Amino acid sequence: MPVTRFPPFAVSAASAVLARPRHPASKRRRALAVAVGALALWGTAAAWAVEPIKIGLVTALSGQSALAGESITRGISVAIDEINAKGGLLGGRPLALVRRDDEGNPAKGAAAARELIHREKVAVLFGGLDTPVATAIVPLINQAGTPFMVPWAAGTPITRNGATPNYAFRVSAVDEIVDVAMLNYAQATFAAKKPGMILVNNPWGESNEKGLRAAMTAKGVPLAGVEKFEANDVDVVPQLTRLKAAGADALFMVGNVGPSAQVVKSLDRMGWQVPVVSHWGPAGGRFTELAGANAKNVHFVQTYSFFGAATPVRERVVQALMAKYPDIKGPENITPAVGVANAYDAMQLSALAIAAAGSTEGAAVREGFLKIDRYEGLIKTYVRPFNEGNHDALSDQDYVWAQFIGDRILPVATAK
């Protein structure tokens, strides 16, 4: 039978209790104290014996996209609370979230990822709010053999990175699929015949330019032109002027909160009222505050809305969020919804992968993702969500089109 060894300070404390002078009037109290102390020490020893399973998160926790980083944190945290309340994983080990701020900077994201992989020994690394950050992390996780779960960044090469074995998985949108959806939406909603592109000049913009060009070529849709902007640009009137002169009747926009807001403000200065069909960058932070009144004119893709049909999982998650975070009074305060929803489902799927692996060893957890059969999630019911040829759990059937109404992100069909 194994012997429980208490730390020296604990043994000393117990000995001190036993060594106190005896007094008839205090015998009963002393016996009770000894019993309580022994139970406390036993509980402490048991807690020390159960090592937590660390889940890493690298995301923007400061700057213009901090709201999105917080939404990812909340989705993961609520899922972890549920899993721990059910007894944890691998025989009672609790999950523990370890976060690092990448500030939207690829170099800082890579450094944070190395720390979480090699020093913290995380079982699964979550990250990649920004595609350039996720792209910088991918080679590190494939080299280390640590599963990488992406709950936001949509760059196609993140999961389709050519590595064998490939350790990157995603519960989020995928650029080349979103690009087809953007074209279809612009044609169906705005009768667009000659769209133009206004894209951030980084790997995310490049990923979408490639996908949009392919989608338009496949349907024989002419392109008015492609214009780029830098993430810190405060005026894009020259680029937009060229697109207007080329006859663009709709704009495909790809950029995060700040630069997307500058596109809207530049359109205002020009007095050009043109439909804007966007990737989901505007949803990541203070878009309405930065863009002004015409923020509502931008239609963008989402993977989930808490204003959709009620399901038992949705009700459970909403109640958990309201109980855990005082600023959430209802679905209207859960924003950006995609960060919460994607991260919640991604954490639950990661837990299933760890359970299927029977360990936290990277290669086994990777195989665990491929063994997941079915999961009743928040966004949808997942059936065999991952296989060797596809590490993306969501498809074009899981997209929702939304816009800002005030500070709320609402599906276009229900926006009032």
C-alpha positions in Angstrom: 0.0 0.0 0.0 1.5 3.4 -1.0 2.6 5.6 1.8 1.4 9.3 1.7 4.4 11.6 2.4 3.5 15.0 3.6 5.8 18.0 3.2 8.1 18.7 6.2 6.2 21.9 7.2 2.9 19.9 7.2 4.4 17.2 9.4 5.8 19.8 11.7 2.4 21.5 12.0 0.8 18.2 12.9 3.5 17.4 15.4 3.0 20.8 17.0 -0.7 20.0 17.5 0.1 16.7 19.1 2.7 18.1 21.3 0.6 20.7 23.0 0.1 20.3 26.8 -2.8 18.2 27.7 -5.6 19.6 29.8 -8.8 17.7 30.7 -11.0 20.5 29.6 -9.4 20.7 26.2 -9.1 17.0 25.3 -12.3 17.0 23.2 -11.3 20.2 21.4 -7.8 18.8 20.9 -9.1 15.5 19.4 -11.3 17.5 17.0 -8.5 19.7 16.0 -6.2 16.8 15.3 -8.9 15.1 13.2 -9.6 18.3 11.2 -5.9 18.9 10.7 -5.3 15.4 9.5 -8.2 15.7 7.0 -6.8 19.1 5.8 -3.3 17.6 5.3 -4.7 14.6 3.5 -6.7 16.9 1.2 -3.6 19.0 0.5 -1.5 16.0 -0.3 -4.2 14.7 -2.6 -4.4 18.1 -4.4 -0.6 18.1 -4.8 -0.8 14.6 -6.3 -3.2 15.7 -9.1 -1.2 17.7 -11.6 -3.4 20.1 -13.7 -3.5 19.8 -17.5 -2.3 23.1 -18.8 -4.1 24.7 -21.8 -2.1 27.5 -23.4 -3.5 30.6 -25.0 -1.6 33.2 -27.1 -3.8 36.1 -28.2 -4.2 39.8 -28.3 -5.0 40.9 -24.7 -4.2 44.5 -25.3 -4.7 47.0 -28.2 -7.6 47.4 -30.6 -8.3 43.6 -30.8 -8.2 43.0 -27.0 -12.0 42.6 -27.0 -11.6 39.6 -29.3 -8.9 38.2 -27.2 -11.1 38.5 -24.1 -14.0 36.8 -25.9 -11.7 33.8 -26.7 -10.6 33.7 -23.1 -14.2 33.6 -21.9 -15.2 30.8 -24.3 -12.3 28.7 -23.2 -12.8 29.5 -19.5 -16.5 28.6 -19.5 -15.7 25.3 -21.2 -13.0 24.5 -18.7 -15.3 25.2 -15.8 -17.8 22.7 -17.2 -15.1 20.1 -17.8 -13.6 20.5 -14.3 -17.1 20.4 -12.7 -17.5 17.0 -14.3 -14.3 15.7 -12.7 -11.6 16.9 -15.1 -9.8 14.6 -17.5 -7.5 11.6 -17.3 -8.7 10.3 -13.9 -9.5 13.6 -12.2 -6.9 16.1 -13.4 -8.3 19.6 -13.7 -7.7 21.9 -16.6 -5.8 25.2 -16.1 -5.6 28.0 -18.6 -2.3 29.8 -19.0 -2.5 33.0 -21.1 0.1 35.2 -22.9 -0.5 38.5 -24.7 0.9 38.6 -28.2 -0.2 42.3 -28.8 -1.1 41.3 -32.4 2.7 41.0 -33.1 4.0 37.8 -34.8 7.4 37.9 -33.1 5.8 38.3 -29.6 3.3 35.6 -30.5 6.1 33.2 -31.4 8.1 34.0 -28.3 5.0 33.4 -26.1 4.2 30.1 -27.9 7.8 28.9 -27.3 7.4 29.6 -23.6 4.0 27.9 -23.3 5.2 24.8 -25.3 8.6 24.3 -23.7 8.4 25.8 -20.2 4.7 25.4 -19.3 4.4 22.1 -21.2 0.8 22.8 -22.4 -1.2 19.9 -23.7 -2.9 22.0 -26.3 -1.9 25.5 -27.4 -4.7 27.9 -28.4 -3.9 31.0 -30.4 -3.9 32.9 -33.6 -6.4 35.8 -33.3 -4.4 37.3 -36.1 -3.4 35.3 -39.1 0.2 36.7 -39.2 0.7 35.6 -35.6 -0.8 32.1 -36.2 1.4 31.7 -39.3 4.5 32.4 -37.2 3.4 29.8 -34.6 2.6 27.0 -37.0 6.3 25.9 -37.7 6.9 25.9 -33.9 4.1 23.6 -33.0 4.8 21.2 -35.9 8.4 21.0 -34.8 7.6 20.5 -31.1 4.7 18.1 -31.8 2.2 20.2 -29.7 -1.4 20.4 -31.0 -2.4 24.0 -32.0 -6.0 24.9 -31.8 -7.1 28.1 -33.7 -10.4 29.6 -32.6 -10.2 32.8 -34.8 -7.5 33.4 -37.4 -8.9 32.3 -40.8 -5.8 32.3 -43.0 -6.0 29.2 -45.2 -2.3 28.1 -44.8 -2.6 27.9 -41.0 -4.2 24.4 -41.1 -3.3 23.6 -44.7 0.4 24.1 -44.0 1.9 21.1 -45.8 3.4 19.5 -42.7 3.4 15.8 -42.1 2.2 15.2 -39.5 0.2 18.4 -39.2 -0.5 19.6 -35.6 -2.7 22.6 -36.5 -6.5 22.3 -36.0 -9.2 25.0 -36.2 -12.7 25.8 -35.2 -13.2 29.0 -37.2 -13.7 30.4 -40.6 -11.3 29.5 -43.5 -10.4 32.2 -45.9 -10.8 30.4 -49.2 -14.2 29.2 -48.1 -15.2 32.7 -46.7 -14.1 34.2 -50.0 -16.5 32.1 -52.0 -19.2 33.1 -49.5 -18.3 36.8 -49.8 -18.7 36.7 -53.6 -22.0 34.8 -53.4 -23.3 37.2 -50.8 -22.3 40.3 -52.8 -24.0 39.0 -55.9 -27.2 37.9 -54.1 -27.6 40.9 -51.8 -26.2 43.8 -53.8 -26.3 42.5 -57.4 -22.6 43.1 -57.6 -21.2 42.6 -61.1 -17.7 44.2 -60.8 -16.4 44.1 -57.3 -13.1 45.5 -56.1 -10.8 44.5 -53.2 -9.5 46.6 -50.4 -7.1 44.4 -48.3 -4.7 44.7 -45.4 -1.1 44.3 -46.7 -0.1 41.2 -44.7 -0.4 37.4 -45.0 -4.1 37.6 -44.1 -4.8 40.0 -47.0 -2.7 37.8 -49.3 -4.6 34.7 -48.3 -7.9 36.4 -49.2 -6.7 38.0 -52.4 -5.8 34.5 -53.6 -9.1 33.1 -52.5 -11.2 35.9 -53.9 -9.4 35.8 -57.2 -10.1 32.1 -57.5 -13.7 32.5 -56.6 -14.3 35.2 -59.1 -12.4 33.4 -61.9 -14.5 30.3 -61.3 -17.7 32.3 -61.8 -16.4 34.5 -64.6 -16.8 37.7 -62.5 -14.6 40.6 -63.6 -12.4 42.3 -61.0 -12.4 46.1 -60.7 -9.0 46.1 -59.0 -7.0 45.3 -55.9 -5.8 47.9 -53.4 -3.8 47.4 -50.2 -3.4 49.4 -47.0 -1.1 49.1 -44.0 -2.4 48.3 -40.6 -1.6 51.8 -39.3 -3.0 53.8 -42.2 -5.3 56.6 -41.2 -6.5 57.5 -44.7 -7.2 55.2 -47.7 -9.0 57.7 -50.0 -6.3 57.3 -52.8 -6.8 53.5 -52.9 -10.6 53.8 -52.8 -10.6 56.6 -55.5 -8.8 54.2 -57.9 -11.3 51.5 -57.2 -14.2 53.9 -57.8 -12.6 55.1 -61.1 -12.3 51.4 -62.2 -16.1 51.0 -61.8 -16.2 48.9 -58.6 -19.9 48.4 -57.6 -19.0 46.6 -54.3 -16.0 46.3 -52.1 -14.5 43.2 -50.6 -12.8 44.3 -47.4 -10.3 42.4 -45.3 -8.7 44.0 -42.3 -8.9 44.2 -38.5 -10.8 46.7 -36.5 -8.6 49.8 -36.8 -7.9 49.7 -40.6 -11.4 48.6 -41.4 -12.7 51.6 -39.6 -10.4 53.8 -41.6 -11.9 52.4 -44.8 -15.4 53.4 -43.7 -14.3 56.9 -42.6 -12.5 57.3 -46.0 -15.6 56.3 -47.8 -17.5 59.0 -45.8 -15.0 61.6 -46.8 -15.4 60.7 -50.4 -19.2 60.6 -50.2 -19.1 57.2 -51.9 -21.9 54.9 -50.9 -20.8 51.5 -52.1 -21.7 48.1 -50.5 -19.0 46.7 -48.3 -18.8 43.0 -47.9 -16.2 42.2 -45.3 -14.4 39.3 -43.7 -15.0 39.3 -39.9 -12.2 41.7 -38.9 -14.6 44.5 -37.8 -16.1 42.2 -35.2 -12.9 42.0 -33.2 -13.1 45.3 -31.2 -14.2 48.9 -31.0 -15.4 49.1 -34.7 -18.5 51.2 -34.2 -16.6 53.7 -32.0 -13.8 54.0 -34.5 -15.8 53.9 -37.7 -18.7 56.1 -36.8 -22.4 56.0 -37.9 -21.8 54.2 -41.2 -20.2 51.2 -39.4 -23.7 49.7 -39.9 -23.3 49.6 -43.7 -20.6 46.9 -43.5 -21.9 43.4 -43.8 -19.5 40.8 -42.4 -19.2 37.0 -42.0 -19.6 35.3 -38.6 -19.7 31.7 -37.5 -22.3 32.1 -34.8 -24.8 34.5 -33.3 -26.3 34.2 -29.8 -29.5 35.7 -31.3 -30.1 32.5 -33.3 -32.3 29.6 -32.4 -32.2 28.5 -28.8 -30.6 25.2 -28.0 -29.8 23.5 -24.7 -26.1 24.2 -25.2 -26.7 27.8 -26.0 -28.9 28.3 -22.9 -26.3 26.6 -20.7 -23.4 28.7 -22.1 -25.3 32.0 -21.8 -26.2 31.3 -18.2 -22.6 30.3 -17.4 -21.3 33.5 -19.0 -23.8 35.7 -17.1 -22.9 34.0 -13.8 -19.1 34.3 -14.4 -18.9 37.8 -15.9 -20.9 40.6 -14.3 -20.8 42.8 -17.5 -22.9 40.1 -19.4 -26.6 40.6 -18.8 -27.8 38.7 -21.9 -26.9 37.7 -25.5 -26.4 41.3 -26.5 -23.4 41.6 -24.3 -21.6 38.5 -25.6 -19.4 40.1 -28.2 -17.7 39.2 -30.4 -19.9 36.1 -30.3 -17.6 34.2 -32.7 -14.7 34.4 -30.2 -16.7 33.0 -27.4 -18.5 30.3 -29.5 -15.5 29.2 -31.5 -13.3 29.0 -28.4 -16.0 27.2 -26.4 -16.5 24.4 -29.0 -12.7 24.2 -29.6 -12.0 23.7 -25.9 -14.7 21.0 -25.7 -13.3 19.2 -28.8 -9.7 19.5 -27.3 -10.9 17.9 -24.1 -12.4 15.0 -26.2 -9.1 14.6 -28.0 -7.1 14.5 -24.7 -9.6 11.9 -23.3 -9.3 9.8 -26.5 -5.5 10.0 -26.2 -5.5 8.9 -22.6 -2.5 11.2 -22.1 -1.2 14.7 -22.7 1.6 13.6 -25.0 1.4 15.7 -28.2 1.4 12.9 -30.8 -1.3 11.0 -28.9 -3.5 14.2 -28.5 -3.1 14.9 -32.2 -4.4 11.4 -32.9 -7.2 12.0 -30.4 -8.5 14.8 -32.5 -8.9 12.5 -35.4 -10.8 10.0 -33.2 -13.6 12.4 -32.2 -16.8 10.9 -33.4 -19.6 13.2 -32.4 -20.1 16.3 -30.2 -23.2 18.3 -29.6 -21.6 21.7 -29.7 -22.7 25.4 -29.4 -22.2 26.2 -33.1 -23.5 22.8 -34.4 -23.3 19.1 -33.9 -19.9 18.0 -35.0 -19.6 14.6 -36.7 -16.1 13.4 -37.4 -14.9 17.0 -37.4 -11.3 16.2 -38.2 -9.5 13.8 -40.4 -6.0 13.6 -42.0 -7.1 15.6 -45.0 -9.1 18.2 -43.2 -8.2 19.9 -39.9 -11.0 22.5 -40.1 -14.2 21.7 -38.2 -16.4 24.4 -39.7 -17.6 24.8 -43.3 -19.5 27.3 -45.4 -22.7 25.9 -44.0 -21.8 27.3 -40.6 -21.5 31.0 -41.7 -23.9 33.8 -40.7 -23.9 37.3 -42.2 -24.1 40.1 -39.7 -23.8 43.9 -39.2 -23.5 46.3 -36.3 -26.7 47.9 -35.0 -25.5 50.2 -32.4 -22.9 48.2 -30.5 -24.6 44.9 -31.1 -23.6 42.4 -33.8 -26.9 41.1 -35.3 -27.6 38.7 -38.1 -28.5 40.8 -41.2 -31.9 39.1 -41.5 -32.9 40.1 -38.0 -31.0 43.4 -37.7 -33.5 46.2 -36.7 
